[in-house]
């Protein structure tokens, strides 16, 4: 039957195939599937949406001259039930561009997106921060047409999709996709009902690592307590030093657990910045997070005498920890790795360092054998409240592996 008489679910793919074959594709094509092809429960099924994706990719790959110059972006508008423990970035206080009824909107939940092209090879993980405007900004670069509706914060916080430094010969002939056609009997799949397991358990992270592109960030955060209030609070303050030696802005989120703030706080940093955290009382406990697994945990008692400064050496992939004693008695610190090594190495790399009053000592933890990944805990046995935890990845500008 003719394309005009095809069901809506089929007409989209067939019309697209005809345009590909006739060379009628514009610079940018938008394909919006029907409800039947949307993978939504009830109206659709996984096999229906897979059929549409197969037909679109097959139409492109069946014409190598088109395929070799094409990138297909498959976007989803929901997280599709994927387990996600990372809250999305939101603009810092005072930003009025990305708010609704006085509240920050932020980037929204993370959703899947597939980048399919003959040049998107290698199975690399990319841990840069993207949002839906990243695709629009890619189209800005591709078409030369600017989108005025993207706010300055969204241009600074998420990244624009860009072509990675792929080690392939661009004159090589792309291979035609080869895969079996998916069936279309979605009614059969709608009749099936998944049965939940009798024993419920938390999902387990997939084992192993994958190659990873180097994100354009190099964050670090450390700080110390200060009894001076600066008029902000009666409990003193915690002075944080934030740094980012990468070429792109880093979004930091601070989560208060001891009443430092009423709600989480947010900062965007390129270069260096300071963050004065008001303390609600004698004890403090808060966490600062960033992209690609970056995390700093701070806990202790104000004026306890123990402090820690950190410095990241990207060249040697080392974490330099300066242990500081501002008190009147000697302090013994315990530096212990929590991951990225086997049990024997974790025990071997645990160190006890005693620092005399008014002095400081620096220890170095090498993350080179762990491809730049580190997870360190610093405690003081004589002070059960004091704790620092440093997690993240040291970037050296070269591909690495996922954590």
Residue pairs with C-beta under 8 A, 6 or more apart in sequence:
3 11
3 14
3 15
3 18
6 14
7 36
8 34
8 36
9 33
9 34
9 36
9 37
9 48
9 52
12 31
12 33
12 34
12 37
12 52
13 52
13 55
13 56
13 59
14 55
16 29
16 31
16 55
16 56
16 59
17 55
17 58
17 59
17 62
18 24
19 25
19 29
20 59
20 60
20 62
20 63
20 66
21 59
21 62
21 63
23 66
25 66
27 142
27 143
28 139
28 142
28 143
31 56
33 49
33 52
35 43
35 44
36 43
36 44
36 48
36 186
37 44
37 48
37 49
37 51
37 52
38 44
38 49
39 45
39 46
39 48
39 49
39 80
42 190
44 186
45 186
45 189
45 190
46 189
47 182
47 183
47 184
47 185
47 186
47 189
48 184
48 186
48 189
50 182
51 181
51 182
51 183
51 184
53 74
54 179
54 181
54 182
56 72
57 72
57 116
57 177
58 177
58 179
58 181
60 66
60 67
60 70
60 72
60 177
61 67
61 174
61 176
61 177
62 176
64 173
64 174
64 176
67 118
67 174
67 176
68 118
68 173
68 174
70 117
70 118
71 115
71 116
71 117
71 119
71 120
72 114
72 115
72 116
72 117
73 113
73 114
73 115
73 116
73 135
74 113
74 114
74 116
75 111
75 113
75 132
75 135
76 111
76 112
76 113
77 111
78 109
78 111
79 109
79 110
79 111
79 112
80 111
80 112
82 110
82 112
83 203
84 109
84 110
86 110
87 253
87 264
88 106
88 107
88 108
88 109
88 110
89 106
89 107
89 129
89 157
89 158
89 251
89 253
89 266
90 98
90 104
90 105
90 106
90 107
90 266
91 97
91 98
91 99
91 104
91 106
91 153
91 157
91 266
92 265
92 266
92 267
92 268
93 265
93 266
95 104
95 153
97 151
97 152
97 153
97 154
98 104
98 105
98 106
98 151
98 153
98 154
99 105
104 266
107 129
107 131
107 154
107 157
107 158
108 131
113 130
113 135
115 161
118 174
118 175
119 163
119 166
119 168
119 170
120 166
121 166
121 168
122 166
122 211
123 210
123 211
124 164
124 210
124 211
124 212
124 213
124 399
125 210
125 211
125 212
125 213
125 402
126 164
126 212
126 213
126 215
127 212
127 213
127 215
127 291
127 292
127 293
127 402
128 159
128 213
128 215
128 216
128 217
128 248
128 291
129 157
129 158
129 159
129 251
129 291
130 158
130 159
130 161
131 154
131 157
131 158
133 147
133 150
133 154
133 155
133 158
134 158
134 159
134 160
134 161
135 161
136 147
136 150
137 147
137 150
137 155
137 160
137 161
138 160
138 161
138 162
139 145
139 147
140 146
140 147
140 160
141 160
141 162
153 268
156 249
156 268
156 270
157 249
157 251
157 268
159 216
159 248
164 213
209 371
209 401
209 402
209 403
210 401
210 402
211 399
211 400
211 401
211 402
212 399
212 400
212 401
212 402
213 399
214 395
214 396
214 397
214 398
214 399
214 400
215 246
215 248
215 291
215 292
215 395
216 246
216 247
216 248
216 395
217 244
217 246
217 248
217 250
217 290
217 291
217 292
217 294
217 395
218 244
218 245
218 246
218 312
218 314
218 394
218 395
219 242
219 243
219 244
219 246
219 250
219 252
219 269
219 290
219 291
219 294
219 392
220 242
220 243
220 244
220 310
220 311
220 312
221 240
221 241
221 242
221 243
221 252
221 288
221 290
221 296
221 310
222 240
222 241
222 296
222 308
222 309
222 310
223 238
223 239
223 240
223 241
223 275
223 277
223 298
224 238
224 239
224 307
224 309
224 324
224 326
225 236
225 237
225 238
225 239
225 279
225 284
225 300
225 302
225 303
225 304
225 307
226 236
226 237
226 238
226 239
227 236
227 302
227 303
228 236
228 237
229 235
229 236
229 237
229 278
230 237
230 276
232 276
232 278
233 278
233 279
233 280
235 278
235 279
235 280
235 281
235 282
235 302
236 279
236 302
236 303
237 276
237 277
237 278
237 279
238 260
238 276
238 277
238 279
238 284
238 286
238 298
238 302
239 274
239 275
239 276
239 277
240 274
240 275
240 276
240 277
240 288
241 272
241 274
242 252
242 267
242 269
242 272
242 273
242 274
242 275
243 269
243 271
243 272
243 273
244 250
244 269
244 270
244 271
244 272
245 312
245 314
246 270
246 395
248 270
249 268
249 269
249 270
250 268
250 269
250 270
250 290
250 291
250 294
251 266
251 267
251 268
251 290
251 291
252 266
252 267
252 268
252 269
252 275
252 288
252 289
252 290
253 264
253 265
253 266
253 288
253 289
253 290
254 260
254 261
254 264
254 265
254 266
254 267
254 275
254 277
254 286
254 287
254 288
255 264
255 286
255 287
255 288
255 289
256 262
256 264
256 265
256 277
256 286
257 285
257 286
257 287
258 279
258 280
258 281
258 283
258 284
258 285
258 286
259 280
259 281
260 277
260 278
260 279
260 280
260 284
260 286
261 277
261 278
267 273
267 275
277 284
277 286
279 302
282 301
282 302
283 299
283 300
283 301
283 302
283 385
284 298
284 299
284 300
284 301
284 302
285 298
285 299
286 297
286 298
287 295
287 296
287 297
287 298
288 295
288 296
288 298
289 295
289 296
290 392
292 392
292 393
292 403
293 373
293 391
293 392
293 393
293 403
294 391
294 392
294 393
295 389
295 390
295 391
295 392
296 388
296 389
296 390
296 391
297 387
297 388
297 389
298 387
298 388
299 385
299 386
299 387
299 388
300 306
300 383
300 385
300 386
300 387
301 383
301 385
301 386
304 327
304 380
304 383
304 385
304 386
305 325
305 326
305 327
305 328
305 329
305 331
305 383
306 323
306 324
306 325
306 326
306 327
306 331
306 333
306 380
306 383
306 386
307 323
307 324
307 326
308 321
308 322
308 323
308 324
308 333
308 378
308 388
309 321
309 322
309 324
310 319
310 320
310 321
310 322
310 390
311 319
311 320
311 322
312 318
312 319
312 320
312 394
313 319
313 320
313 394
314 394
314 395
314 396
314 397
315 396
316 366
316 368
317 366
317 367
317 368
317 372
317 394
317 396
318 364
318 365
318 366
318 367
318 368
318 394
319 364
319 365
319 367
319 374
319 376
319 390
319 394
320 362
320 363
320 364
321 335
321 362
321 363
321 364
321 365
321 376
321 378
321 390
322 360
322 361
322 362
323 331
323 333
323 335
323 353
323 355
323 360
323 361
323 362
323 363
323 378
324 355
324 360
325 331
325 355
325 356
325 357
325 358
325 359
325 360
326 358
327 357
328 357
329 357
330 354
330 355
330 356
330 357
331 354
331 355
331 380
331 382
331 383
332 352
332 353
332 354
332 355
332 380
332 381
332 382
333 352
333 353
333 354
333 355
333 378
333 379
333 380
334 350
334 351
334 352
334 353
334 378
334 379
334 380
334 381
335 350
335 351
335 353
335 363
335 365
335 376
335 377
335 378
336 346
336 349
336 350
336 351
336 376
336 377
336 378
336 379
337 345
337 346
337 349
337 350
337 365
337 374
337 375
337 376
337 377
338 346
338 375
338 376
338 377
338 389
339 346
339 373
339 375
340 367
340 370
340 373
340 374
340 375
341 349
341 369
341 370
349 365
351 363
353 361
353 363
355 361
365 374
365 376
367 373
367 374
367 394
371 400
371 401
372 393
372 394
372 395
372 396
372 400
373 392
373 393
373 394
373 403
374 390
374 391
374 392
374 393
374 394
375 389
375 390
375 391
376 389
376 390
376 391
377 387
377 388
377 389
378 387
378 388
378 389
378 390
379 386
379 387
379 388
380 386
393 400
393 403
